[in-house]
């Protein structure tokens, strides 16, 4: 199925496997959000440069989220190795879940409306 979306005021059409259309639109929406921020700050620029900068901004955000997940994992492992009780481990897991939910909420708030 062909999926059409816009990134940085340019329309793209790509093929998607059945069932992947929503994921593709969501990813394109995130990329477009970053591209719009760049255009707001720096004005129009060549398409390859805009896509590169938007991709780098998303990669930076992903890296930050991975760092947070690793820190939470270390906290859980530290609680386990320190002889933490099952309650301590559950508290750490609950805190990790809260962090993940907060990140998901933040990502949903930034996500442009799907068409």
ABEGO torsion letter per residue (X at the ends): XBBBBBBGGBBBBBBBBBGAAAAAAAAAAAAAAAAAAAAAAAEBBBAAAAAAAAAAAAAAAAAAAAAAAAAAAAAAAAAAAAGBBAAAAAAAAAAAAAAAAAAAAAAAAABBBBX
